């Protein structure tokens, strides 16, 4: 029984890790679909937030550029990169996980990955846009 109690925290930790990178690495078809969606919807602002991640803080980004690049060391996978500035005008350039990128739909922030029809768990329901 003591061994079971030692394993439970490890299993919990591993289950949280599996949610960390849901849509960070995309296939060529997925990244093409994502870029088409982004370009067709003229996304200029996003909220980056991983509700599954400990101590992550919502960060609104005014987007200047969104593009994709091949994942280093992989010929099969690509990642989406967002460049812009936070509301505090801090420059930002980072590869993102589409499960944790939220876009404005009506007055709500919704998960971009879900909006595109990808399977993911953003660990949060749509919330008020700010």
C-alpha positions as CSV (number, residue, x, y, z in Angstrom):
1,X,0.0,0.0,0.0
2,X,2.9,2.4,0.8
3,X,4.2,1.9,-2.8
4,X,0.8,2.9,-4.2
5,X,0.9,6.2,-2.3
6,X,4.4,6.9,-3.7
7,X,3.2,6.2,-7.2
8,X,0.1,8.4,-7.1
9,X,2.0,11.7,-7.2
10,X,4.2,10.5,-10.0
11,X,1.2,9.4,-12.0
12,X,-0.5,12.8,-11.4
13,X,2.7,14.6,-12.5
14,X,2.9,12.5,-15.7
15,X,-0.7,13.1,-16.5
16,X,-0.2,16.9,-16.3
17,X,2.9,16.6,-18.6
18,X,0.8,14.9,-21.3
19,X,-1.5,18.0,-21.4
20,X,1.4,20.4,-21.7
21,X,2.1,19.9,-25.4
22,X,-1.1,19.0,-27.2
23,X,-0.9,21.0,-30.3
24,X,2.7,22.4,-30.1
25,X,4.1,20.1,-32.9
26,X,1.9,19.8,-36.0
27,X,2.0,17.8,-39.1
28,X,2.3,19.6,-42.5
29,X,-1.4,19.2,-43.1
30,X,-2.3,20.5,-39.6
31,X,0.1,23.5,-39.9
32,X,-1.3,24.4,-43.3
33,X,-4.9,24.2,-41.9
34,X,-3.8,26.4,-39.0
35,X,-2.2,29.0,-41.1
36,X,-5.2,29.1,-43.5
37,X,-7.5,29.6,-40.5
38,X,-5.3,32.3,-39.0
39,X,-4.9,34.2,-42.3
40,X,-8.6,33.9,-43.2
41,X,-9.7,35.3,-39.8
42,X,-7.1,38.1,-39.7
43,X,-6.1,37.4,-36.1
44,X,-4.5,40.5,-34.6
45,X,-4.8,39.7,-30.9
46,X,-4.5,36.5,-28.9
47,X,-4.4,35.5,-25.2
48,X,-1.8,33.0,-24.4
49,X,-2.8,30.9,-21.3
50,X,-2.2,27.4,-20.3
51,X,-4.8,26.7,-17.6
52,X,-3.3,23.2,-17.1
53,X,0.1,24.6,-16.2
54,X,1.0,25.7,-12.7
55,X,1.4,29.4,-12.2
56,X,0.8,30.3,-15.8
57,X,-0.4,33.9,-16.3
58,X,-2.8,35.1,-19.0
59,X,-0.9,37.2,-21.5
60,X,-2.6,39.3,-24.1
61,X,-0.5,39.7,-27.3
62,X,-0.9,42.2,-30.0
63,X,0.2,40.1,-33.0
64,X,2.5,41.5,-35.7
65,X,3.3,38.2,-37.4
66,X,2.3,34.6,-37.2
67,X,4.3,32.0,-39.2
68,X,5.4,28.4,-38.9
69,X,8.7,26.7,-38.9
70,X,10.0,23.2,-38.8
71,X,10.7,21.8,-35.4
72,X,14.4,21.5,-34.8
73,X,15.6,17.9,-35.3
74,X,12.4,16.8,-37.0
75,X,11.5,16.5,-40.6
76,X,7.9,15.6,-39.9
77,X,6.7,18.3,-37.4
78,X,6.2,22.1,-37.5
79,X,5.3,24.7,-34.9
80,X,3.4,28.0,-35.0
81,X,5.3,31.1,-34.0
82,X,3.7,34.3,-32.8
83,X,5.5,37.6,-32.8
84,X,4.2,40.8,-31.4
85,X,4.0,42.7,-28.1
86,X,2.3,42.2,-24.8
87,X,0.0,45.0,-23.4
88,X,3.0,46.2,-21.5
89,X,4.8,46.6,-24.9
90,X,7.2,43.8,-24.1
91,X,8.3,42.2,-27.4
92,X,7.4,38.5,-27.7
93,X,8.4,35.8,-30.2
94,X,7.5,32.3,-29.2
95,X,6.4,29.0,-30.5
96,X,2.9,28.3,-29.2
97,X,0.6,25.4,-28.5
98,X,-2.7,26.0,-30.2
99,X,-4.5,24.4,-27.3
100,X,-3.4,27.4,-25.2
101,X,-3.9,30.2,-27.7
102,X,-7.2,31.9,-27.3
103,X,-8.8,34.2,-29.9
104,X,-11.7,36.6,-29.6
105,X,-15.1,35.3,-30.7
106,X,-17.9,37.7,-29.9
107,X,-17.0,38.8,-26.4
108,X,-15.3,35.6,-25.3
109,X,-11.8,34.1,-25.5
110,X,-12.0,30.7,-27.1
111,X,-9.4,28.1,-27.7
112,X,-7.9,28.3,-31.2
113,X,-7.2,24.6,-31.4
114,X,-10.9,23.8,-30.6
115,X,-12.2,26.4,-33.0
116,X,-10.2,24.8,-35.8
117,X,-11.6,21.4,-34.9
118,X,-8.5,19.9,-33.5
119,X,-8.8,17.5,-30.5
120,X,-7.3,19.2,-27.4
121,X,-8.1,20.1,-23.8
122,X,-7.5,23.8,-23.1
123,X,-8.4,23.0,-19.4
124,X,-10.7,26.0,-19.4
125,X,-14.1,27.0,-20.8
126,X,-14.4,30.2,-22.9
127,X,-13.9,33.2,-20.7
128,X,-14.5,36.9,-21.0
129,X,-12.2,38.7,-23.5
130,X,-10.2,41.6,-21.9
